C-alpha cells in the first residue's frame, strides 16, 4: 500500500510541477509582451536599453531566470 501511495504522490508532484512550469511560462510571456510595449521614458526609468529589451524579447519561452527553475 505504501509503494502505491508513494508512486501516486510522485506522479502527482510531477503533474503539479508541469502545471507550475506552464503557469510560469505564461507569466514570463506576459511580462515580455508588457516589456515590449513600454514607452521609451519608462524603459529608461527601469534602466534598460532598447538593446537589452530586444535581447530579452528574443529569448525562448523556456529561457527563464534561474530562480524560477528551482
mmCIF file of the N, C-alpha and C atoms, coordinates in Angstrom:
data_MODEL
# 
_entry.id   MODEL 
# 
loop_
_atom_site.group_PDB 
_atom_site.id 
_atom_site.type_symbol 
_atom_site.label_atom_id 
_atom_site.label_alt_id 
_atom_site.label_comp_id 
_atom_site.label_asym_id 
_atom_site.label_entity_id 
_atom_site.label_seq_id 
_atom_site.pdbx_PDB_ins_code 
_atom_site.Cartn_x 
_atom_site.Cartn_y 
_atom_site.Cartn_z 
_atom_site.occupancy 
_atom_site.B_iso_or_equiv 
_atom_site.pdbx_formal_charge 
_atom_site.auth_seq_id 
_atom_site.auth_comp_id 
_atom_site.auth_asym_id 
_atom_site.auth_atom_id 
_atom_site.pdbx_PDB_model_num 
ATOM 1   N N  . UNK A 1 1  ? 0.824  -1.187 0.000   1.00 0.00 ? 1  UNK A N  1 
ATOM 2   C CA . UNK A 1 1  ? 0.000  0.000  0.000   1.00 0.00 ? 1  UNK A CA 1 
ATOM 3   C C  . UNK A 1 1  ? 0.873  1.257  0.000   1.00 0.00 ? 1  UNK A C  1 
ATOM 4   N N  . UNK A 1 2  ? 1.929  1.244  0.791   1.00 0.00 ? 2  UNK A N  1 
ATOM 5   C CA . UNK A 1 2  ? 2.827  2.397  0.868   1.00 0.00 ? 2  UNK A CA 1 
ATOM 6   C C  . UNK A 1 2  ? 3.464  2.689  -0.484  1.00 0.00 ? 2  UNK A C  1 
ATOM 7   N N  . UNK A 1 3  ? 3.871  1.652  -1.205  1.00 0.00 ? 3  UNK A N  1 
ATOM 8   C CA . UNK A 1 3  ? 4.511  1.828  -2.510  1.00 0.00 ? 3  UNK A CA 1 
ATOM 9   C C  . UNK A 1 3  ? 3.544  2.475  -3.495  1.00 0.00 ? 3  UNK A C  1 
ATOM 10  N N  . UNK A 1 4  ? 2.283  2.059  -3.483  1.00 0.00 ? 4  UNK A N  1 
ATOM 11  C CA . UNK A 1 4  ? 1.282  2.651  -4.365  1.00 0.00 ? 4  UNK A CA 1 
ATOM 12  C C  . UNK A 1 4  ? 1.053  4.118  -3.995  1.00 0.00 ? 4  UNK A C  1 
ATOM 13  N N  . UNK A 1 5  ? 0.957  4.391  -2.734  1.00 0.00 ? 5  UNK A N  1 
ATOM 14  C CA . UNK A 1 5  ? 0.764  5.756  -2.271  1.00 0.00 ? 5  UNK A CA 1 
ATOM 15  C C  . UNK A 1 5  ? 1.945  6.643  -2.670  1.00 0.00 ? 5  UNK A C  1 
ATOM 16  N N  . UNK A 1 6  ? 3.133  6.110  -2.527  1.00 0.00 ? 6  UNK A N  1 
ATOM 17  C CA . UNK A 1 6  ? 4.338  6.860  -2.881  1.00 0.00 ? 6  UNK A CA 1 
ATOM 18  C C  . UNK A 1 6  ? 4.390  7.113  -4.397  1.00 0.00 ? 6  UNK A C  1 
ATOM 19  N N  . UNK A 1 7  ? 4.027  6.115  -5.190  1.00 0.00 ? 7  UNK A N  1 
ATOM 20  C CA . UNK A 1 7  ? 4.013  6.273  -6.644  1.00 0.00 ? 7  UNK A CA 1 
ATOM 21  C C  . UNK A 1 7  ? 2.990  7.329  -7.044  1.00 0.00 ? 7  UNK A C  1 
ATOM 22  N N  . UNK A 1 8  ? 1.816  7.299  -6.431  1.00 0.00 ? 8  UNK A N  1 
ATOM 23  C CA . UNK A 1 8  ? 0.792  8.293  -6.717  1.00 0.00 ? 8  UNK A CA 1 
ATOM 24  C C  . UNK A 1 8  ? 1.284  9.686  -6.346  1.00 0.00 ? 8  UNK A C  1 
ATOM 25  N N  . UNK A 1 9  ? 1.915  9.788  -5.208  1.00 0.00 ? 9  UNK A N  1 
ATOM 26  C CA . UNK A 1 9  ? 2.440  11.068 -4.746  1.00 0.00 ? 9  UNK A CA 1 
ATOM 27  C C  . UNK A 1 9  ? 3.498  11.613 -5.707  1.00 0.00 ? 9  UNK A C  1 
ATOM 28  N N  . UNK A 1 10 ? 4.380  10.747 -6.175  1.00 0.00 ? 10 UNK A N  1 
ATOM 29  C CA . UNK A 1 10 ? 5.420  11.157 -7.121  1.00 0.00 ? 10 UNK A CA 1 
ATOM 30  C C  . UNK A 1 10 ? 4.788  11.614 -8.434  1.00 0.00 ? 10 UNK A C  1 
ATOM 31  N N  . UNK A 1 11 ? 3.824  10.860 -8.925  1.00 0.00 ? 11 UNK A N  1 
ATOM 32  C CA . UNK A 1 11 ? 3.127  11.224 -10.162 1.00 0.00 ? 11 UNK A CA 1 
ATOM 33  C C  . UNK A 1 11 ? 2.413  12.563 -9.982  1.00 0.00 ? 11 UNK A C  1 
ATOM 34  N N  . UNK A 1 12 ? 1.749  12.740 -8.871  1.00 0.00 ? 12 UNK A N  1 
ATOM 35  C CA . UNK A 1 12 ? 1.041  13.989 -8.586  1.00 0.00 ? 12 UNK A CA 1 
ATOM 36  C C  . UNK A 1 12 ? 2.023  15.161 -8.525  1.00 0.00 ? 12 UNK A C  1 
ATOM 37  N N  . UNK A 1 13 ? 3.167  14.954 -7.912  1.00 0.00 ? 13 UNK A N  1 
ATOM 38  C CA . UNK A 1 13 ? 4.179  16.018 -7.816  1.00 0.00 ? 13 UNK A CA 1 
ATOM 39  C C  . UNK A 1 13 ? 4.679  16.408 -9.203  1.00 0.00 ? 13 UNK A C  1 
ATOM 40  N N  . UNK A 1 14 ? 4.871  15.406 -10.092 1.00 0.00 ? 14 UNK A N  1 
ATOM 41  C CA . UNK A 1 14 ? 5.321  15.713 -11.459 1.00 0.00 ? 14 UNK A CA 1 
ATOM 42  C C  . UNK A 1 14 ? 4.277  16.517 -12.206 1.00 0.00 ? 14 UNK A C  1 
ATOM 43  N N  . UNK A 1 15 ? 3.013  16.142 -12.058 1.00 0.00 ? 15 UNK A N  1 
ATOM 44  C CA . UNK A 1 15 ? 1.934  16.874 -12.734 1.00 0.00 ? 15 UNK A CA 1 
ATOM 45  C C  . UNK A 1 15 ? 1.844  18.294 -12.195 1.00 0.00 ? 15 UNK A C  1 
ATOM 46  N N  . UNK A 1 16 ? 1.968  18.450 -10.887 1.00 0.00 ? 16 UNK A N  1 
ATOM 47  C CA . UNK A 1 16 ? 1.929  19.784 -10.292 1.00 0.00 ? 16 UNK A CA 1 
ATOM 48  C C  . UNK A 1 16 ? 3.114  20.600 -10.789 1.00 0.00 ? 16 UNK A C  1 
ATOM 49  N N  . UNK A 1 17 ? 4.261  19.955 -10.897 1.00 0.00 ? 17 UNK A N  1 
ATOM 50  C CA . UNK A 1 17 ? 5.455  20.640 -11.377 1.00 0.00 ? 17 UNK A CA 1 
ATOM 51  C C  . UNK A 1 17 ? 5.266  21.094 -12.819 1.00 0.00 ? 17 UNK A C  1 
ATOM 52  N N  . UNK A 1 18 ? 4.686  20.240 -13.652 1.00 0.00 ? 18 UNK A N  1 
ATOM 53  C CA . UNK A 1 18 ? 4.448  20.599 -15.043 1.00 0.00 ? 18 UNK A CA 1 
ATOM 54  C C  . UNK A 1 18 ? 3.462  21.761 -15.122 1.00 0.00 ? 18 UNK A C  1 
ATOM 55  N N  . UNK A 1 19 ? 2.415  21.698 -14.343 1.00 0.00 ? 19 UNK A N  1 
ATOM 56  C CA . UNK A 1 19 ? 1.438  22.780 -14.320 1.00 0.00 ? 19 UNK A CA 1 
ATOM 57  C C  . UNK A 1 19 ? 2.090  24.084 -13.850 1.00 0.00 ? 19 UNK A C  1 
ATOM 58  N N  . UNK A 1 20 ? 2.913  23.991 -12.831 1.00 0.00 ? 20 UNK A N  1 
ATOM 59  C CA . UNK A 1 20 ? 3.617  25.171 -12.336 1.00 0.00 ? 20 UNK A CA 1 
ATOM 60  C C  . UNK A 1 20 ? 4.512  25.758 -13.416 1.00 0.00 ? 20 UNK A C  1 
ATOM 61  N N  . UNK A 1 21 ? 5.226  24.905 -14.118 1.00 0.00 ? 21 UNK A N  1 
ATOM 62  C CA . UNK A 1 21 ? 6.095  25.390 -15.201 1.00 0.00 ? 21 UNK A CA 1 
ATOM 63  C C  . UNK A 1 21 ? 5.291  26.044 -16.317 1.00 0.00 ? 21 UNK A C  1 
ATOM 64  N N  . UNK A 1 22 ? 4.134  25.493 -16.628 1.00 0.00 ? 22 UNK A N  1 
ATOM 65  C CA . UNK A 1 22 ? 3.295  26.080 -17.670 1.00 0.00 ? 22 UNK A CA 1 
ATOM 66  C C  . UNK A 1 22 ? 2.773  27.449 -17.246 1.00 0.00 ? 22 UNK A C  1 
ATOM 67  N N  . UNK A 1 23 ? 2.370  27.560 -15.993 1.00 0.00 ? 23 UNK A N  1 
ATOM 68  C CA . UNK A 1 23 ? 1.890  28.840 -15.467 1.00 0.00 ? 23 UNK A CA 1 
ATOM 69  C C  . UNK A 1 23 ? 3.034  29.852 -15.460 1.00 0.00 ? 23 UNK A C  1 
ATOM 70  N N  . UNK A 1 24 ? 4.213  29.419 -15.057 1.00 0.00 ? 24 UNK A N  1 
ATOM 71  C CA . UNK A 1 24 ? 5.385  30.302 -15.053 1.00 0.00 ? 24 UNK A CA 1 
ATOM 72  C C  . UNK A 1 24 ? 5.742  30.765 -16.468 1.00 0.00 ? 24 UNK A C  1 
ATOM 73  N N  . UNK A 1 25 ? 5.658  29.846 -17.432 1.00 0.00 ? 25 UNK A N  1 
ATOM 74  C CA . UNK A 1 25 ? 5.974  30.195 -18.819 1.00 0.00 ? 25 UNK A CA 1 
ATOM 75  C C  . UNK A 1 25 ? 4.986  31.226 -19.346 1.00 0.00 ? 25 UNK A C  1 
ATOM 76  N N  . UNK A 1 26 ? 3.722  31.065 -19.012 1.00 0.00 ? 26 UNK A N  1 
ATOM 77  C CA . UNK A 1 26 ? 2.711  32.043 -19.433 1.00 0.00 ? 26 UNK A CA 1 
ATOM 78  C C  . UNK A 1 26 ? 2.977  33.398 -18.782 1.00 0.00 ? 26 UNK A C  1 
ATOM 79  N N  . UNK A 1 27 ? 3.357  33.382 -17.509 1.00 0.00 ? 27 UNK A N  1 
ATOM 80  C CA . UNK A 1 27 ? 3.678  34.643 -16.823 1.00 0.00 ? 27 UNK A CA 1 
ATOM 81  C C  . UNK A 1 27 ? 4.876  35.324 -17.482 1.00 0.00 ? 27 UNK A C  1 
ATOM 82  N N  . UNK A 1 28 ? 5.887  34.559 -17.834 1.00 0.00 ? 28 UNK A N  1 
ATOM 83  C CA . UNK A 1 28 ? 7.062  35.120 -18.488 1.00 0.00 ? 28 UNK A CA 1 
ATOM 84  C C  . UNK A 1 28 ? 6.687  35.708 -19.843 1.00 0.00 ? 28 UNK A C  1 
ATOM 85  N N  . UNK A 1 29 ? 5.867  35.013 -20.576 1.00 0.00 ? 29 UNK A N  1 
ATOM 86  C CA . UNK A 1 29 ? 5.424  35.504 -21.876 1.00 0.00 ? 29 UNK A CA 1 
ATOM 87  C C  . UNK A 1 29 ? 4.657  36.818 -21.725 1.00 0.00 ? 29 UNK A C  1 
ATOM 88  N N  . UNK A 1 30 ? 3.792  36.881 -20.745 1.00 0.00 ? 30 UNK A N  1 
ATOM 89  C CA . UNK A 1 30 ? 3.016  38.097 -20.469 1.00 0.00 ? 30 UNK A CA 1 
ATOM 90  C C  . UNK A 1 30 ? 3.930  39.263 -20.086 1.00 0.00 ? 30 UNK A C  1 
ATOM 91  N N  . UNK A 1 31 ? 4.924  38.980 -19.248 1.00 0.00 ? 31 UNK A N  1 
ATOM 92  C CA . UNK A 1 31 ? 5.853  40.022 -18.820 1.00 0.00 ? 31 UNK A CA 1 
ATOM 93  C C  . UNK A 1 31 ? 6.695  40.531 -19.981 1.00 0.00 ? 31 UNK A C  1 
ATOM 94  N N  . UNK A 1 32 ? 7.116  39.628 -20.847 1.00 0.00 ? 32 UNK A N  1 
ATOM 95  C CA . UNK A 1 32 ? 7.910  40.049 -22.004 1.00 0.00 ? 32 UNK A CA 1 
ATOM 96  C C  . UNK A 1 32 ? 7.071  40.882 -22.961 1.00 0.00 ? 32 UNK A C  1 
ATOM 97  N N  . UNK A 1 33 ? 5.804  40.513 -23.152 1.00 0.00 ? 33 UNK A N  1 
ATOM 98  C CA . UNK A 1 33 ? 4.918  41.326 -24.000 1.00 0.00 ? 33 UNK A CA 1 
ATOM 99  C C  . UNK A 1 33 ? 4.752  42.721 -23.411 1.00 0.00 ? 33 UNK A C  1 
ATOM 100 N N  . UNK A 1 34 ? 4.556  42.794 -22.107 1.00 0.00 ? 34 UNK A N  1 
ATOM 101 C CA . UNK A 1 34 ? 4.397  44.091 -21.444 1.00 0.00 ? 34 UNK A CA 1 
ATOM 102 C C  . UNK A 1 34 ? 5.671  44.920 -21.587 1.00 0.00 ? 34 UNK A C  1 
ATOM 103 N N  . UNK A 1 35 ? 6.809  44.278 -21.446 1.00 0.00 ? 35 UNK A N  1 
ATOM 104 C CA . UNK A 1 35 ? 8.089  44.965 -21.588 1.00 0.00 ? 35 UNK A CA 1 
ATOM 105 C C  . UNK A 1 35 ? 8.233  45.544 -22.994 1.00 0.00 ? 35 UNK A C  1 
ATOM 106 N N  . UNK A 1 36 ? 7.790  44.806 -23.998 1.00 0.00 ? 36 UNK A N  1 
ATOM 107 C CA . UNK A 1 36 ? 7.914  45.266 -25.379 1.00 0.00 ? 36 UNK A CA 1 
ATOM 108 C C  . UNK A 1 36 ? 7.033  46.476 -25.663 1.00 0.00 ? 36 UNK A C  1 
ATOM 109 N N  . UNK A 1 37 ? 6.012  46.687 -24.851 1.00 0.00 ? 37 UNK A N  1 
ATOM 110 C CA . UNK A 1 37 ? 5.067  47.769 -25.092 1.00 0.00 ? 37 UNK A CA 1 
ATOM 111 C C  . UNK A 1 37 ? 5.331  49.011 -24.246 1.00 0.00 ? 37 UNK A C  1 
ATOM 112 N N  . UNK A 1 38 ? 6.404  48.993 -23.462 1.00 0.00 ? 38 UNK A N  1 
ATOM 113 C CA . UNK A 1 38 ? 6.712  50.156 -22.626 1.00 0.00 ? 38 UNK A CA 1 
ATOM 114 C C  . UNK A 1 38 ? 7.133  51.353 -23.473 1.00 0.00 ? 38 UNK A C  1 
ATOM 115 N N  . UNK A 1 39 ? 6.711  52.522 -23.032 1.00 0.00 ? 39 UNK A N  1 
ATOM 116 C CA . UNK A 1 39 ? 7.166  53.755 -23.679 1.00 0.00 ? 39 UNK A CA 1 
ATOM 117 C C  . UNK A 1 39 ? 8.652  53.951 -23.404 1.00 0.00 ? 39 UNK A C  1 
ATOM 118 N N  . UNK A 1 40 ? 9.350  54.657 -24.298 1.00 0.00 ? 40 UNK A N  1 
ATOM 119 C CA . UNK A 1 40 ? 10.792 54.865 -24.118 1.00 0.00 ? 40 UNK A CA 1 
ATOM 120 C C  . UNK A 1 40 ? 11.166 55.472 -22.763 1.00 0.00 ? 40 UNK A C  1 
ATOM 121 N N  . UNK A 1 41 ? 10.374 56.412 -22.266 1.00 0.00 ? 41 UNK A N  1 
ATOM 122 C CA . UNK A 1 41 ? 10.728 57.016 -20.977 1.00 0.00 ? 41 UNK A CA 1 
ATOM 123 C C  . UNK A 1 41 ? 10.596 56.013 -19.826 1.00 0.00 ? 41 UNK A C  1 
ATOM 124 N N  . UNK A 1 42 ? 9.654  55.079 -19.938 1.00 0.00 ? 42 UNK A N  1 
ATOM 125 C CA . UNK A 1 42 ? 9.526  54.042 -18.904 1.00 0.00 ? 42 UNK A CA 1 
ATOM 126 C C  . UNK A 1 42 ? 10.664 53.036 -18.994 1.00 0.00 ? 42 UNK A C  1 
ATOM 127 N N  . UNK A 1 43 ? 11.115 52.753 -20.203 1.00 0.00 ? 43 UNK A N  1 
ATOM 128 C CA . UNK A 1 43 ? 12.273 51.864 -20.371 1.00 0.00 ? 43 UNK A CA 1 
ATOM 129 C C  . UNK A 1 43 ? 13.493 52.471 -19.695 1.00 0.00 ? 43 UNK A C  1 
ATOM 130 N N  . UNK A 1 44 ? 13.671 53.758 -19.876 1.00 0.00 ? 44 UNK A N  1 
ATOM 131 C CA . UNK A 1 44 ? 14.811 54.433 -19.227 1.00 0.00 ? 44 UNK A CA 1 
ATOM 132 C C  . UNK A 1 44 ? 14.651 54.416 -17.712 1.00 0.00 ? 44 UNK A C  1 
ATOM 133 N N  . UNK A 1 45 ? 13.401 54.598 -17.237 1.00 0.00 ? 45 UNK A N  1 
ATOM 134 C CA . UNK A 1 45 ? 13.150 54.597 -15.786 1.00 0.00 ? 45 UNK A CA 1 
ATOM 135 C C  . UNK A 1 45 ? 13.558 53.289 -15.127 1.00 0.00 ? 45 UNK A C  1 
ATOM 136 N N  . UNK A 1 46 ? 13.366 52.179 -15.829 1.00 0.00 ? 46 UNK A N  1 
ATOM 137 C CA . UNK A 1 46 ? 13.742 50.889 -15.225 1.00 0.00 ? 46 UNK A CA 1 
ATOM 138 C C  . UNK A 1 46 ? 15.179 50.504 -15.549 1.00 0.00 ? 46 UNK A C  1 
ATOM 139 N N  . UNK A 1 47 ? 15.846 51.367 -16.306 1.00 0.00 ? 47 UNK A N  1 
ATOM 140 C CA . UNK A 1 47 ? 17.274 51.169 -16.537 1.00 0.00 ? 47 UNK A CA 1 
ATOM 141 C C  . UNK A 1 47 ? 17.633 50.165 -17.617 1.00 0.00 ? 47 UNK A C  1 
ATOM 142 N N  . UNK A 1 48 ? 16.733 49.947 -18.564 1.00 0.00 ? 48 UNK A N  1 
ATOM 143 C CA . UNK A 1 48 ? 17.020 49.014 -19.646 1.00 0.00 ? 48 UNK A CA 1 
ATOM 144 C C  . UNK A 1 48 ? 17.143 49.761 -20.972 1.00 0.00 ? 48 UNK A C  1 
ATOM 145 N N  . UNK A 1 49 ? 18.140 49.379 -21.726 1.00 0.00 ? 49 UNK A N  1 
ATOM 146 C CA . UNK A 1 49 ? 18.304 49.973 -23.053 1.00 0.00 ? 49 UNK A CA 1 
ATOM 147 C C  . UNK A 1 49 ? 17.406 49.233 -24.040 1.00 0.00 ? 49 UNK A C  1 
ATOM 148 N N  . UNK A 1 50 ? 17.215 49.826 -25.206 1.00 0.00 ? 50 UNK A N  1 
ATOM 149 C CA . UNK A 1 50 ? 16.429 49.156 -26.245 1.00 0.00 ? 50 UNK A CA 1 
ATOM 150 C C  . UNK A 1 50 ? 17.068 47.824 -26.627 1.00 0.00 ? 50 UNK A C  1 
ATOM 151 N N  . UNK A 1 51 ? 18.392 47.790 -26.666 1.00 0.00 ? 51 UNK A N  1 
ATOM 152 C CA . UNK A 1 51 ? 19.098 46.549 -27.000 1.00 0.00 ? 51 UNK A CA 1 
ATOM 153 C C  . UNK A 1 51 ? 18.869 45.462 -25.965 1.00 0.00 ? 51 UNK A C  1 
ATOM 154 N N  . UNK A 1 52 ? 18.894 45.827 -24.701 1.00 0.00 ? 52 UNK A N  1 
ATOM 155 C CA . UNK A 1 52 ? 18.653 44.845 -23.637 1.00 0.00 ? 52 UNK A CA 1 
ATOM 156 C C  . UNK A 1 52 ? 17.226 44.304 -23.705 1.00 0.00 ? 52 UNK A C  1 
ATOM 157 N N  . UNK A 1 53 ? 16.300 45.173 -24.015 1.00 0.00 ? 53 UNK A N  1 
ATOM 158 C CA . UNK A 1 53 ? 14.909 44.733 -24.133 1.00 0.00 ? 53 UNK A CA 1 
ATOM 159 C C  . UNK A 1 53 ? 14.749 43.814 -25.335 1.00 0.00 ? 53 UNK A C  1 
ATOM 160 N N  . UNK A 1 54 ? 15.367 44.167 -26.447 1.00 0.00 ? 54 UNK A N  1 
ATOM 161 C CA . UNK A 1 54 ? 15.297 43.307 -27.635 1.00 0.00 ? 54 UNK A CA 1 
ATOM 162 C C  . UNK A 1 54 ? 15.903 41.930 -27.358 1.00 0.00 ? 54 UNK A C  1 
ATOM 163 N N  . UNK A 1 55 ? 17.007 41.900 -26.622 1.00 0.00 ? 55 UNK A N  1 
ATOM 164 C CA . UNK A 1 55 ? 17.631 40.627 -26.254 1.00 0.00 ? 55 UNK A CA 1 
ATOM 165 C C  . UNK A 1 55 ? 16.671 39.796 -25.407 1.00 0.00 ? 55 UNK A C  1 
ATOM 166 N N  . UNK A 1 56 ? 16.014 40.423 -24.465 1.00 0.00 ? 56 UNK A N  1 
ATOM 167 C CA . UNK A 1 56 ? 15.051 39.718 -23.616 1.00 0.00 ? 56 UNK A CA 1 
ATOM 168 C C  . UNK A 1 56 ? 13.885 39.179 -24.442 1.00 0.00 ? 56 UNK A C  1 
ATOM 169 N N  . UNK A 1 57 ? 13.430 39.957 -25.396 1.00 0.00 ? 57 UNK A N  1 
ATOM 170 C CA . UNK A 1 57 ? 12.289 39.538 -26.209 1.00 0.00 ? 57 UNK A CA 1 
ATOM 171 C C  . UNK A 1 57 ? 12.628 38.378 -27.133 1.00 0.00 ? 57 UNK A C  1 
ATOM 172 N N  . UNK A 1 58 ? 13.884 38.235 -27.494 1.00 0.00 ? 58 UNK A N  1 
ATOM 173 C CA . UNK A 1 58 ? 14.303 37.143 -28.378 1.00 0.00 ? 58 UNK A CA 1 
ATOM 174 C C  . UNK A 1 58 ? 14.547 35.834 -27.640 1.00 0.00 ? 58 UNK A C  1 
ATOM 175 N N  . UNK A 1 59 ? 14.568 35.879 -26.321 1.00 0.00 ? 59 UNK A N  1 
ATOM 176 C CA . UNK A 1 59 ? 14.795 34.656 -25.550 1.00 0.00 ? 59 UNK A CA 1 
ATOM 177 C C  . UNK A 1 59 ? 13.639 33.684 -25.765 1.00 0.00 ? 59 UNK A C  1 
ATOM 178 N N  . UNK A 1 60 ? 13.944 32.413 -25.702 1.00 0.00 ? 60 UNK A N  1 
ATOM 179 C CA . UNK A 1 60 ? 12.910 31.392 -25.876 1.00 0.00 ? 60 UNK A CA 1 
ATOM 180 C C  . UNK A 1 60 ? 12.000 31.323 -24.657 1.00 0.00 ? 60 UNK A C  1 
ATOM 181 N N  . UNK A 1 61 ? 10.852 30.728 -24.831 1.00 0.00 ? 61 UNK A N  1 
ATOM 182 C CA . UNK A 1 61 ? 9.867  30.641 -23.764 1.00 0.00 ? 61 UNK A CA 1 
ATOM 183 C C  . UNK A 1 61 ? 10.416 29.924 -22.535 1.00 0.00 ? 61 UNK A C  1 
ATOM 184 N N  . UNK A 1 62 ? 11.229 28.896 -22.748 1.00 0.00 ? 62 UNK A N  1 
ATOM 185 C CA . UNK A 1 62 ? 11.752 28.114 -21.620 1.00 0.00 ? 62 UNK A CA 1 
ATOM 186 C C  . UNK A 1 62 ? 13.022 28.716 -21.030 1.00 0.00 ? 62 UNK A C  1 
ATOM 187 N N  . UNK A 1 63 ? 13.504 29.815 -21.604 1.00 0.00 ? 63 UNK A N  1 
ATOM 188 C CA . UNK A 1 63 ? 14.683 30.507 -21.079 1.00 0.00 ? 63 UNK A CA 1 
ATOM 189 C C  . UNK A 1 63 ? 14.204 31.512 -20.035 1.00 0.00 ? 63 UNK A C  1 
ATOM 190 N N  . UNK A 1 64 ? 14.159 31.046 -18.806 1.00 0.00 ? 64 UNK A N  1 
ATOM 191 C CA . UNK A 1 64 ? 13.634 31.855 -17.700 1.00 0.00 ? 64 UNK A CA 1 
ATOM 192 C C  . UNK A 1 64 ? 14.714 32.058 -16.642 1.00 0.00 ? 64 UNK A C  1 
ATOM 193 N N  . UNK A 1 65 ? 14.515 33.003 -15.736 1.00 0.00 ? 65 UNK A N  1 
ATOM 194 C CA . UNK A 1 65 ? 15.514 33.205 -14.674 1.00 0.00 ? 65 UNK A CA 1 
ATOM 195 C C  . UNK A 1 65 ? 15.777 31.917 -13.878 1.00 0.00 ? 65 UNK A C  1 
ATOM 196 N N  . UNK A 1 66 ? 16.991 31.765 -13.431 1.00 0.00 ? 66 UNK A N  1 
ATOM 197 C CA . UNK A 1 66 ? 17.409 30.547 -12.732 1.00 0.00 ? 66 UNK A CA 1 
ATOM 198 C C  . UNK A 1 66 ? 16.556 30.271 -11.496 1.00 0.00 ? 66 UNK A C  1 
ATOM 199 N N  . UNK A 1 67 ? 16.151 31.302 -10.772 1.00 0.00 ? 67 UNK A N  1 
ATOM 200 C CA . UNK A 1 67 ? 15.375 31.074 -9.555  1.00 0.00 ? 67 UNK A CA 1 
ATOM 201 C C  . UNK A 1 67 ? 13.978 30.515 -9.856  1.00 0.00 ? 67 UNK A C  1 
ATOM 202 N N  . UNK A 1 68 ? 13.504 30.613 -11.102 1.00 0.00 ? 68 UNK A N  1 
ATOM 203 C CA . UNK A 1 68 ? 12.214 30.025 -11.483 1.00 0.00 ? 68 UNK A CA 1 
ATOM 204 C C  . UNK A 1 68 ? 12.345 28.528 -11.682 1.00 0.00 ? 68 UNK A C  1 
ATOM 205 N N  . UNK A 1 69 ? 13.554 28.026 -11.898 1.00 0.00 ? 69 UNK A N  1 
ATOM 206 C CA . UNK A 1 69 ? 13.749 26.609 -12.183 1.00 0.00 ? 69 UNK A CA 1 
ATOM 207 C C  . UNK A 1 69 ? 14.030 25.788 -10.941 1.00 0.00 ? 69 UNK A C  1 
ATOM 208 N N  . UNK A 1 70 ? 13.973 26.353 -9.801  1.00 0.00 ? 70 UNK A N  1 
ATOM 209 C CA . UNK A 1 70 ? 14.268 25.617 -8.558  1.00 0.00 ? 70 UNK A CA 1 
ATOM 210 C C  . UNK A 1 70 ? 13.096 24.821 -8.087  1.00 0.00 ? 70 UNK A C  1 
# 
